[in-house]
Structures are given as structure tokens and as C-alpha cells.
Amino acid sequence: MGEVYFYLRLWSSHGTYEKTVGEILVDDRLKDQLTSVMREAAALARGLGVALPEDIVNVSVAKGNNFPYETKTSFQRDFERMDKPDERKLLRVPCWRFGARLNIDTPQTRELHEILNRKKPIFWEETQDLAAGSIYFPVSPK
């Protein structure tokens, strides 16, 4: 389960740049930024006691090579539709909340989340504090 989450973390983030999987893989700057996001998530998981393979980041990046160059993630397709909620709160907010609790910095995750929020409002409502197990649900855009 942890490996699937990290794979999704990396590739969902690319919606920030409106690039396909292939475009991310050939752009060293973007690939490095997304790798940093995954390293942040791996540090948090390990801080929480989750056992991950040492090569989880490299393996997850390499999986992108299995997709056609023009592939878009479901996150990106959702993000491109201004009338549709997306899962950014589920993928990003836990990182900086756990980071604060564990004293692990997540600057790249915060930066990507801020970029996304400037491009599209969040259509999710939070029912309780995430540290206690928040539940997010989509709401209609206003």
C-alpha cells in the first residue's frame, strides 16, 4: 500500500506543471522537483515507522517510463476541469501536517500545493482535524 501511495504522490504532483508523464521525465528540473516531493513523503513515512524499500523513489520514477509519453494522470485530468474536485488535499495536506508533528520539513510539497491553489480553488470540505482522521468530501464549485 505504501508503495502505491508514493507512486501516486510523485505522478499526481505533475498536474502542477500541466505536463505529461513523458514531458516530466525529459525535463531534469521538473523531474528533480517531483523526486524531492517523493523524498519528503518517504521521510515522513519512515518517521511514522512505515517500512519502505530504500529505492522507493527511484523505482517510482522509473515506473513512469512504462507509460506512453503523452499520458496524463487522473489527477491532471481532474485538475484541468475547473468544475471537478481533485484529490490534492488527500495527497498533500497529510504531508505537511505529519511533517509539523515529526519536525520534518516539506517545502517542495507546500510549494506545489500553493501553485495548485492559485490555479484552481479547492472543492473539498474537511469534517474534522486531519491528525485525528479527517474526512474530505467534494462540494460543488460556487
Chimera marker file (.cmm) of the C-alpha trace (Angstrom):
<marker_set name="trace">
<marker id="1" x="0.000" y="0.000" z="0.000" r="1" g="1" b="0" radius="0.5"/>
<marker id="2" x="2.774" y="2.461" z="0.899" r="1" g="1" b="0" radius="0.5"/>
<marker id="3" x="4.491" y="1.884" z="-2.439" r="1" g="1" b="0" radius="0.5"/>
<marker id="4" x="1.286" y="2.639" z="-4.354" r="1" g="1" b="0" radius="0.5"/>
<marker id="5" x="0.805" y="5.858" z="-2.366" r="1" g="1" b="0" radius="0.5"/>
<marker id="6" x="4.330" y="7.034" z="-3.155" r="1" g="1" b="0" radius="0.5"/>
<marker id="7" x="3.878" y="6.266" z="-6.826" r="1" g="1" b="0" radius="0.5"/>
<marker id="8" x="0.663" y="8.301" z="-6.842" r="1" g="1" b="0" radius="0.5"/>
<marker id="9" x="2.311" y="11.131" z="-4.877" r="1" g="1" b="0" radius="0.5"/>
<marker id="10" x="5.001" y="11.581" z="-7.446" r="1" g="1" b="0" radius="0.5"/>
<marker id="11" x="2.871" y="11.466" z="-10.533" r="1" g="1" b="0" radius="0.5"/>
<marker id="12" x="-0.128" y="13.373" z="-9.188" r="1" g="1" b="0" radius="0.5"/>
<marker id="13" x="2.147" y="16.327" z="-8.481" r="1" g="1" b="0" radius="0.5"/>
<marker id="14" x="2.934" y="16.774" z="-12.150" r="1" g="1" b="0" radius="0.5"/>
<marker id="15" x="-0.505" y="18.338" z="-12.643" r="1" g="1" b="0" radius="0.5"/>
<marker id="16" x="1.060" y="21.458" z="-11.165" r="1" g="1" b="0" radius="0.5"/>
<marker id="17" x="3.081" y="21.923" z="-14.316" r="1" g="1" b="0" radius="0.5"/>
<marker id="18" x="0.441" y="20.820" z="-16.808" r="1" g="1" b="0" radius="0.5"/>
<marker id="19" x="2.882" y="18.374" z="-18.374" r="1" g="1" b="0" radius="0.5"/>
<marker id="20" x="2.522" y="14.784" z="-19.496" r="1" g="1" b="0" radius="0.5"/>
<marker id="21" x="4.460" y="11.973" z="-17.842" r="1" g="1" b="0" radius="0.5"/>
<marker id="22" x="6.874" y="11.956" z="-20.768" r="1" g="1" b="0" radius="0.5"/>
<marker id="23" x="7.440" y="15.711" z="-20.574" r="1" g="1" b="0" radius="0.5"/>
<marker id="24" x="8.274" y="15.407" z="-16.850" r="1" g="1" b="0" radius="0.5"/>
<marker id="25" x="10.754" y="12.595" z="-17.449" r="1" g="1" b="0" radius="0.5"/>
<marker id="26" x="12.740" y="14.553" z="-20.053" r="1" g="1" b="0" radius="0.5"/>
<marker id="27" x="12.815" y="17.808" z="-18.060" r="1" g="1" b="0" radius="0.5"/>
<marker id="28" x="15.564" y="17.459" z="-15.438" r="1" g="1" b="0" radius="0.5"/>
<marker id="29" x="14.305" y="20.392" z="-13.371" r="1" g="1" b="0" radius="0.5"/>
<marker id="30" x="10.738" y="19.075" z="-13.131" r="1" g="1" b="0" radius="0.5"/>
<marker id="31" x="11.890" y="15.520" z="-12.559" r="1" g="1" b="0" radius="0.5"/>
<marker id="32" x="14.152" y="16.725" z="-9.723" r="1" g="1" b="0" radius="0.5"/>
<marker id="33" x="11.312" y="18.719" z="-8.141" r="1" g="1" b="0" radius="0.5"/>
<marker id="34" x="8.969" y="15.765" z="-8.222" r="1" g="1" b="0" radius="0.5"/>
<marker id="35" x="11.669" y="13.479" z="-6.878" r="1" g="1" b="0" radius="0.5"/>
<marker id="36" x="12.054" y="15.928" z="-3.992" r="1" g="1" b="0" radius="0.5"/>
<marker id="37" x="8.340" y="15.653" z="-3.237" r="1" g="1" b="0" radius="0.5"/>
<marker id="38" x="8.663" y="11.911" z="-3.063" r="1" g="1" b="0" radius="0.5"/>
<marker id="39" x="11.729" y="12.134" z="-0.813" r="1" g="1" b="0" radius="0.5"/>
<marker id="40" x="9.727" y="14.335" z="1.552" r="1" g="1" b="0" radius="0.5"/>
<marker id="41" x="6.906" y="11.807" z="1.642" r="1" g="1" b="0" radius="0.5"/>
<marker id="42" x="9.346" y="8.929" z="2.181" r="1" g="1" b="0" radius="0.5"/>
<marker id="43" x="10.981" y="10.774" z="5.097" r="1" g="1" b="0" radius="0.5"/>
<marker id="44" x="7.549" y="11.294" z="6.668" r="1" g="1" b="0" radius="0.5"/>
<marker id="45" x="6.551" y="7.674" z="6.211" r="1" g="1" b="0" radius="0.5"/>
<marker id="46" x="9.781" y="6.477" z="7.768" r="1" g="1" b="0" radius="0.5"/>
<marker id="47" x="9.302" y="8.975" z="10.596" r="1" g="1" b="0" radius="0.5"/>
<marker id="48" x="5.914" y="7.355" z="11.214" r="1" g="1" b="0" radius="0.5"/>
<marker id="49" x="7.507" y="3.907" z="11.253" r="1" g="1" b="0" radius="0.5"/>
<marker id="50" x="6.431" y="2.772" z="7.779" r="1" g="1" b="0" radius="0.5"/>
<marker id="51" x="8.968" y="0.385" z="6.250" r="1" g="1" b="0" radius="0.5"/>
<marker id="52" x="9.665" y="1.345" z="2.649" r="1" g="1" b="0" radius="0.5"/>
<marker id="53" x="12.197" y="-0.085" z="0.234" r="1" g="1" b="0" radius="0.5"/>
<marker id="54" x="15.365" y="2.047" z="0.152" r="1" g="1" b="0" radius="0.5"/>
<marker id="55" x="14.913" y="2.545" z="-3.599" r="1" g="1" b="0" radius="0.5"/>
<marker id="56" x="11.216" y="3.533" z="-3.465" r="1" g="1" b="0" radius="0.5"/>
<marker id="57" x="11.864" y="6.929" z="-5.064" r="1" g="1" b="0" radius="0.5"/>
<marker id="58" x="13.943" y="5.611" z="-7.960" r="1" g="1" b="0" radius="0.5"/>
<marker id="59" x="11.569" y="2.708" z="-8.592" r="1" g="1" b="0" radius="0.5"/>
<marker id="60" x="8.548" y="5.027" z="-8.646" r="1" g="1" b="0" radius="0.5"/>
<marker id="61" x="10.201" y="7.462" z="-11.051" r="1" g="1" b="0" radius="0.5"/>
<marker id="62" x="11.253" y="4.584" z="-13.306" r="1" g="1" b="0" radius="0.5"/>
<marker id="63" x="7.656" y="3.332" z="-13.485" r="1" g="1" b="0" radius="0.5"/>
<marker id="64" x="6.858" y="6.485" z="-15.430" r="1" g="1" b="0" radius="0.5"/>
<marker id="65" x="8.895" y="5.054" z="-18.318" r="1" g="1" b="0" radius="0.5"/>
<marker id="66" x="6.247" y="2.347" z="-18.719" r="1" g="1" b="0" radius="0.5"/>
<marker id="67" x="3.651" y="4.866" z="-19.880" r="1" g="1" b="0" radius="0.5"/>
<marker id="68" x="3.293" y="6.493" z="-23.280" r="1" g="1" b="0" radius="0.5"/>
<marker id="69" x="4.925" y="9.936" z="-23.479" r="1" g="1" b="0" radius="0.5"/>
<marker id="70" x="1.552" y="11.716" z="-23.734" r="1" g="1" b="0" radius="0.5"/>
<marker id="71" x="-0.012" y="10.071" z="-20.643" r="1" g="1" b="0" radius="0.5"/>
<marker id="72" x="-1.836" y="12.308" z="-18.189" r="1" g="1" b="0" radius="0.5"/>
<marker id="73" x="-2.704" y="11.174" z="-14.676" r="1" g="1" b="0" radius="0.5"/>
<marker id="74" x="-6.281" y="11.082" z="-13.410" r="1" g="1" b="0" radius="0.5"/>
<marker id="75" x="-5.310" y="13.921" z="-11.066" r="1" g="1" b="0" radius="0.5"/>
<marker id="76" x="-4.252" y="16.061" z="-14.017" r="1" g="1" b="0" radius="0.5"/>
<marker id="77" x="-7.438" y="15.314" z="-15.933" r="1" g="1" b="0" radius="0.5"/>
<marker id="78" x="-9.499" y="16.253" z="-12.849" r="1" g="1" b="0" radius="0.5"/>
<marker id="79" x="-7.378" y="19.349" z="-12.240" r="1" g="1" b="0" radius="0.5"/>
<marker id="80" x="-7.897" y="20.564" z="-15.803" r="1" g="1" b="0" radius="0.5"/>
<marker id="81" x="-11.674" y="20.596" z="-15.246" r="1" g="1" b="0" radius="0.5"/>
<marker id="82" x="-12.487" y="23.682" z="-13.209" r="1" g="1" b="0" radius="0.5"/>
<marker id="83" x="-15.881" y="22.223" z="-12.249" r="1" g="1" b="0" radius="0.5"/>
<marker id="84" x="-14.474" y="18.981" z="-10.826" r="1" g="1" b="0" radius="0.5"/>
<marker id="85" x="-12.885" y="18.372" z="-7.406" r="1" g="1" b="0" radius="0.5"/>
<marker id="86" x="-9.457" y="16.749" z="-7.270" r="1" g="1" b="0" radius="0.5"/>
<marker id="87" x="-7.539" y="14.834" z="-4.624" r="1" g="1" b="0" radius="0.5"/>
<marker id="88" x="-4.800" y="17.338" z="-3.788" r="1" g="1" b="0" radius="0.5"/>
<marker id="89" x="-5.857" y="17.666" z="-0.147" r="1" g="1" b="0" radius="0.5"/>
<marker id="90" x="-5.669" y="13.918" z="0.267" r="1" g="1" b="0" radius="0.5"/>
<marker id="91" x="-2.170" y="13.779" z="-1.203" r="1" g="1" b="0" radius="0.5"/>
<marker id="92" x="-0.578" y="16.969" z="0.119" r="1" g="1" b="0" radius="0.5"/>
<marker id="93" x="-2.136" y="18.150" z="3.385" r="1" g="1" b="0" radius="0.5"/>
<marker id="94" x="-1.164" y="14.990" z="5.321" r="1" g="1" b="0" radius="0.5"/>
<marker id="95" x="2.467" y="15.583" z="4.349" r="1" g="1" b="0" radius="0.5"/>
<marker id="96" x="2.859" y="18.960" z="5.955" r="1" g="1" b="0" radius="0.5"/>
<marker id="97" x="0.689" y="18.118" z="8.962" r="1" g="1" b="0" radius="0.5"/>
<marker id="98" x="2.690" y="14.993" z="9.701" r="1" g="1" b="0" radius="0.5"/>
<marker id="99" x="5.837" y="16.959" z="8.902" r="1" g="1" b="0" radius="0.5"/>
<marker id="100" x="4.979" y="19.536" z="11.562" r="1" g="1" b="0" radius="0.5"/>
<marker id="101" x="4.269" y="16.801" z="14.098" r="1" g="1" b="0" radius="0.5"/>
<marker id="102" x="7.529" y="14.957" z="13.272" r="1" g="1" b="0" radius="0.5"/>
<marker id="103" x="9.608" y="18.122" z="12.740" r="1" g="1" b="0" radius="0.5"/>
<marker id="104" x="10.312" y="17.122" z="9.116" r="1" g="1" b="0" radius="0.5"/>
<marker id="105" x="10.281" y="19.976" z="6.624" r="1" g="1" b="0" radius="0.5"/>
<marker id="106" x="8.252" y="19.567" z="3.402" r="1" g="1" b="0" radius="0.5"/>
<marker id="107" x="8.970" y="22.746" z="1.408" r="1" g="1" b="0" radius="0.5"/>
<marker id="108" x="8.535" y="21.247" z="-2.057" r="1" g="1" b="0" radius="0.5"/>
<marker id="109" x="5.159" y="19.769" z="-1.164" r="1" g="1" b="0" radius="0.5"/>
<marker id="110" x="3.988" y="23.135" z="0.201" r="1" g="1" b="0" radius="0.5"/>
<marker id="111" x="5.225" y="24.970" z="-2.884" r="1" g="1" b="0" radius="0.5"/>
<marker id="112" x="3.414" y="22.626" z="-5.277" r="1" g="1" b="0" radius="0.5"/>
<marker id="113" x="0.221" y="22.837" z="-3.205" r="1" g="1" b="0" radius="0.5"/>
<marker id="114" x="0.357" y="26.650" z="-3.277" r="1" g="1" b="0" radius="0.5"/>
<marker id="115" x="0.839" y="26.642" z="-7.055" r="1" g="1" b="0" radius="0.5"/>
<marker id="116" x="-2.154" y="24.350" z="-7.475" r="1" g="1" b="0" radius="0.5"/>
<marker id="117" x="-4.314" y="26.503" z="-5.201" r="1" g="1" b="0" radius="0.5"/>
<marker id="118" x="-3.504" y="29.613" z="-7.239" r="1" g="1" b="0" radius="0.5"/>
<marker id="119" x="-4.542" y="27.843" z="-10.441" r="1" g="1" b="0" radius="0.5"/>
<marker id="120" x="-7.744" y="26.241" z="-9.147" r="1" g="1" b="0" radius="0.5"/>
<marker id="121" x="-9.763" y="26.560" z="-5.937" r="1" g="1" b="0" radius="0.5"/>
<marker id="122" x="-10.179" y="23.539" z="-3.691" r="1" g="1" b="0" radius="0.5"/>
<marker id="123" x="-13.654" y="21.991" z="-3.772" r="1" g="1" b="0" radius="0.5"/>
<marker id="124" x="-13.304" y="19.894" z="-0.645" r="1" g="1" b="0" radius="0.5"/>
<marker id="125" x="-14.661" y="20.398" z="2.830" r="1" g="1" b="0" radius="0.5"/>
<marker id="126" x="-12.950" y="18.993" z="5.872" r="1" g="1" b="0" radius="0.5"/>
<marker id="127" x="-15.141" y="17.417" z="8.544" r="1" g="1" b="0" radius="0.5"/>
<marker id="128" x="-12.528" y="17.156" z="11.329" r="1" g="1" b="0" radius="0.5"/>
<marker id="129" x="-8.835" y="17.648" z="12.013" r="1" g="1" b="0" radius="0.5"/>
<marker id="130" x="-6.657" y="15.538" z="9.718" r="1" g="1" b="0" radius="0.5"/>
<marker id="131" x="-4.376" y="14.379" z="12.541" r="1" g="1" b="0" radius="0.5"/>
<marker id="132" x="-7.466" y="12.853" z="14.136" r="1" g="1" b="0" radius="0.5"/>
<marker id="133" x="-8.540" y="11.301" z="10.842" r="1" g="1" b="0" radius="0.5"/>
<marker id="134" x="-10.182" y="13.944" z="8.675" r="1" g="1" b="0" radius="0.5"/>
<marker id="135" x="-12.706" y="13.020" z="6.078" r="1" g="1" b="0" radius="0.5"/>
<marker id="136" x="-12.795" y="15.148" z="2.936" r="1" g="1" b="0" radius="0.5"/>
<marker id="137" x="-15.720" y="15.258" z="0.583" r="1" g="1" b="0" radius="0.5"/>
<marker id="138" x="-16.272" y="17.131" z="-2.668" r="1" g="1" b="0" radius="0.5"/>
<marker id="139" x="-18.505" y="20.184" z="-2.761" r="1" g="1" b="0" radius="0.5"/>
<marker id="140" x="-19.937" y="21.952" z="-5.758" r="1" g="1" b="0" radius="0.5"/>
<marker id="141" x="-17.940" y="24.880" z="-7.127" r="1" g="1" b="0" radius="0.5"/>
<marker id="142" x="-19.583" y="28.222" z="-6.447" r="1" g="1" b="0" radius="0.5"/>
<link id1="1" id2="2" r="1" g="1" b="0" radius="0.2"/>
<link id1="2" id2="3" r="1" g="1" b="0" radius="0.2"/>
<link id1="3" id2="4" r="1" g="1" b="0" radius="0.2"/>
<link id1="4" id2="5" r="1" g="1" b="0" radius="0.2"/>
<link id1="5" id2="6" r="1" g="1" b="0" radius="0.2"/>
<link id1="6" id2="7" r="1" g="1" b="0" radius="0.2"/>
<link id1="7" id2="8" r="1" g="1" b="0" radius="0.2"/>
<link id1="8" id2="9" r="1" g="1" b="0" radius="0.2"/>
<link id1="9" id2="10" r="1" g="1" b="0" radius="0.2"/>
<link id1="10" id2="11" r="1" g="1" b="0" radius="0.2"/>
<link id1="11" id2="12" r="1" g="1" b="0" radius="0.2"/>
<link id1="12" id2="13" r="1" g="1" b="0" radius="0.2"/>
<link id1="13" id2="14" r="1" g="1" b="0" radius="0.2"/>
<link id1="14" id2="15" r="1" g="1" b="0" radius="0.2"/>
<link id1="15" id2="16" r="1" g="1" b="0" radius="0.2"/>
<link id1="16" id2="17" r="1" g="1" b="0" radius="0.2"/>
<link id1="17" id2="18" r="1" g="1" b="0" radius="0.2"/>
<link id1="18" id2="19" r="1" g="1" b="0" radius="0.2"/>
<link id1="19" id2="20" r="1" g="1" b="0" radius="0.2"/>
<link id1="20" id2="21" r="1" g="1" b="0" radius="0.2"/>
<link id1="21" id2="22" r="1" g="1" b="0" radius="0.2"/>
<link id1="22" id2="23" r="1" g="1" b="0" radius="0.2"/>
<link id1="23" id2="24" r="1" g="1" b="0" radius="0.2"/>
<link id1="24" id2="25" r="1" g="1" b="0" radius="0.2"/>
<link id1="25" id2="26" r="1" g="1" b="0" radius="0.2"/>
<link id1="26" id2="27" r="1" g="1" b="0" radius="0.2"/>
<link id1="27" id2="28" r="1" g="1" b="0" radius="0.2"/>
<link id1="28" id2="29" r="1" g="1" b="0" radius="0.2"/>
<link id1="29" id2="30" r="1" g="1" b="0" radius="0.2"/>
<link id1="30" id2="31" r="1" g="1" b="0" radius="0.2"/>
<link id1="31" id2="32" r="1" g="1" b="0" radius="0.2"/>
<link id1="32" id2="33" r="1" g="1" b="0" radius="0.2"/>
<link id1="33" id2="34" r="1" g="1" b="0" radius="0.2"/>
<link id1="34" id2="35" r="1" g="1" b="0" radius="0.2"/>
<link id1="35" id2="36" r="1" g="1" b="0" radius="0.2"/>
<link id1="36" id2="37" r="1" g="1" b="0" radius="0.2"/>
<link id1="37" id2="38" r="1" g="1" b="0" radius="0.2"/>
<link id1="38" id2="39" r="1" g="1" b="0" radius="0.2"/>
<link id1="39" id2="40" r="1" g="1" b="0" radius="0.2"/>
<link id1="40" id2="41" r="1" g="1" b="0" radius="0.2"/>
<link id1="41" id2="42" r="1" g="1" b="0" radius="0.2"/>
<link id1="42" id2="43" r="1" g="1" b="0" radius="0.2"/>
<link id1="43" id2="44" r="1" g="1" b="0" radius="0.2"/>
<link id1="44" id2="45" r="1" g="1" b="0" radius="0.2"/>
<link id1="45" id2="46" r="1" g="1" b="0" radius="0.2"/>
<link id1="46" id2="47" r="1" g="1" b="0" radius="0.2"/>
<link id1="47" id2="48" r="1" g="1" b="0" radius="0.2"/>
<link id1="48" id2="49" r="1" g="1" b="0" radius="0.2"/>
<link id1="49" id2="50" r="1" g="1" b="0" radius="0.2"/>
<link id1="50" id2="51" r="1" g="1" b="0" radius="0.2"/>
<link id1="51" id2="52" r="1" g="1" b="0" radius="0.2"/>
<link id1="52" id2="53" r="1" g="1" b="0" radius="0.2"/>
<link id1="53" id2="54" r="1" g="1" b="0" radius="0.2"/>
<link id1="54" id2="55" r="1" g="1" b="0" radius="0.2"/>
<link id1="55" id2="56" r="1" g="1" b="0" radius="0.2"/>
<link id1="56" id2="57" r="1" g="1" b="0" radius="0.2"/>
<link id1="57" id2="58" r="1" g="1" b="0" radius="0.2"/>
<link id1="58" id2="59" r="1" g="1" b="0" radius="0.2"/>
<link id1="59" id2="60" r="1" g="1" b="0" radius="0.2"/>
<link id1="60" id2="61" r="1" g="1" b="0" radius="0.2"/>
<link id1="61" id2="62" r="1" g="1" b="0" radius="0.2"/>
<link id1="62" id2="63" r="1" g="1" b="0" radius="0.2"/>
<link id1="63" id2="64" r="1" g="1" b="0" radius="0.2"/>
<link id1="64" id2="65" r="1" g="1" b="0" radius="0.2"/>
<link id1="65" id2="66" r="1" g="1" b="0" radius="0.2"/>
<link id1="66" id2="67" r="1" g="1" b="0" radius="0.2"/>
<link id1="67" id2="68" r="1" g="1" b="0" radius="0.2"/>
<link id1="68" id2="69" r="1" g="1" b="0" radius="0.2"/>
<link id1="69" id2="70" r="1" g="1" b="0" radius="0.2"/>
<link id1="70" id2="71" r="1" g="1" b="0" radius="0.2"/>
<link id1="71" id2="72" r="1" g="1" b="0" radius="0.2"/>
<link id1="72" id2="73" r="1" g="1" b="0" radius="0.2"/>
<link id1="73" id2="74" r="1" g="1" b="0" radius="0.2"/>
<link id1="74" id2="75" r="1" g="1" b="0" radius="0.2"/>
<link id1="75" id2="76" r="1" g="1" b="0" radius="0.2"/>
<link id1="76" id2="77" r="1" g="1" b="0" radius="0.2"/>
<link id1="77" id2="78" r="1" g="1" b="0" radius="0.2"/>
<link id1="78" id2="79" r="1" g="1" b="0" radius="0.2"/>
<link id1="79" id2="80" r="1" g="1" b="0" radius="0.2"/>
<link id1="80" id2="81" r="1" g="1" b="0" radius="0.2"/>
<link id1="81" id2="82" r="1" g="1" b="0" radius="0.2"/>
<link id1="82" id2="83" r="1" g="1" b="0" radius="0.2"/>
<link id1="83" id2="84" r="1" g="1" b="0" radius="0.2"/>
<link id1="84" id2="85" r="1" g="1" b="0" radius="0.2"/>
<link id1="85" id2="86" r="1" g="1" b="0" radius="0.2"/>
<link id1="86" id2="87" r="1" g="1" b="0" radius="0.2"/>
<link id1="87" id2="88" r="1" g="1" b="0" radius="0.2"/>
<link id1="88" id2="89" r="1" g="1" b="0" radius="0.2"/>
<link id1="89" id2="90" r="1" g="1" b="0" radius="0.2"/>
<link id1="90" id2="91" r="1" g="1" b="0" radius="0.2"/>
<link id1="91" id2="92" r="1" g="1" b="0" radius="0.2"/>
<link id1="92" id2="93" r="1" g="1" b="0" radius="0.2"/>
<link id1="93" id2="94" r="1" g="1" b="0" radius="0.2"/>
<link id1="94" id2="95" r="1" g="1" b="0" radius="0.2"/>
<link id1="95" id2="96" r="1" g="1" b="0" radius="0.2"/>
<link id1="96" id2="97" r="1" g="1" b="0" radius="0.2"/>
<link id1="97" id2="98" r="1" g="1" b="0" radius="0.2"/>
<link id1="98" id2="99" r="1" g="1" b="0" radius="0.2"/>
<link id1="99" id2="100" r="1" g="1" b="0" radius="0.2"/>
<link id1="100" id2="101" r="1" g="1" b="0" radius="0.2"/>
<link id1="101" id2="102" r="1" g="1" b="0" radius="0.2"/>
<link id1="102" id2="103" r="1" g="1" b="0" radius="0.2"/>
<link id1="103" id2="104" r="1" g="1" b="0" radius="0.2"/>
<link id1="104" id2="105" r="1" g="1" b="0" radius="0.2"/>
<link id1="105" id2="106" r="1" g="1" b="0" radius="0.2"/>
<link id1="106" id2="107" r="1" g="1" b="0" radius="0.2"/>
<link id1="107" id2="108" r="1" g="1" b="0" radius="0.2"/>
<link id1="108" id2="109" r="1" g="1" b="0" radius="0.2"/>
<link id1="109" id2="110" r="1" g="1" b="0" radius="0.2"/>
<link id1="110" id2="111" r="1" g="1" b="0" radius="0.2"/>
<link id1="111" id2="112" r="1" g="1" b="0" radius="0.2"/>
<link id1="112" id2="113" r="1" g="1" b="0" radius="0.2"/>
<link id1="113" id2="114" r="1" g="1" b="0" radius="0.2"/>
<link id1="114" id2="115" r="1" g="1" b="0" radius="0.2"/>
<link id1="115" id2="116" r="1" g="1" b="0" radius="0.2"/>
<link id1="116" id2="117" r="1" g="1" b="0" radius="0.2"/>
<link id1="117" id2="118" r="1" g="1" b="0" radius="0.2"/>
<link id1="118" id2="119" r="1" g="1" b="0" radius="0.2"/>
<link id1="119" id2="120" r="1" g="1" b="0" radius="0.2"/>
<link id1="120" id2="121" r="1" g="1" b="0" radius="0.2"/>
<link id1="121" id2="122" r="1" g="1" b="0" radius="0.2"/>
<link id1="122" id2="123" r="1" g="1" b="0" radius="0.2"/>
<link id1="123" id2="124" r="1" g="1" b="0" radius="0.2"/>
<link id1="124" id2="125" r="1" g="1" b="0" radius="0.2"/>
<link id1="125" id2="126" r="1" g="1" b="0" radius="0.2"/>
<link id1="126" id2="127" r="1" g="1" b="0" radius="0.2"/>
<link id1="127" id2="128" r="1" g="1" b="0" radius="0.2"/>
<link id1="128" id2="129" r="1" g="1" b="0" radius="0.2"/>
<link id1="129" id2="130" r="1" g="1" b="0" radius="0.2"/>
<link id1="130" id2="131" r="1" g="1" b="0" radius="0.2"/>
<link id1="131" id2="132" r="1" g="1" b="0" radius="0.2"/>
<link id1="132" id2="133" r="1" g="1" b="0" radius="0.2"/>
<link id1="133" id2="134" r="1" g="1" b="0" radius="0.2"/>
<link id1="134" id2="135" r="1" g="1" b="0" radius="0.2"/>
<link id1="135" id2="136" r="1" g="1" b="0" radius="0.2"/>
<link id1="136" id2="137" r="1" g="1" b="0" radius="0.2"/>
<link id1="137" id2="138" r="1" g="1" b="0" radius="0.2"/>
<link id1="138" id2="139" r="1" g="1" b="0" radius="0.2"/>
<link id1="139" id2="140" r="1" g="1" b="0" radius="0.2"/>
<link id1="140" id2="141" r="1" g="1" b="0" radius="0.2"/>
<link id1="141" id2="142" r="1" g="1" b="0" radius="0.2"/>
</marker_set>
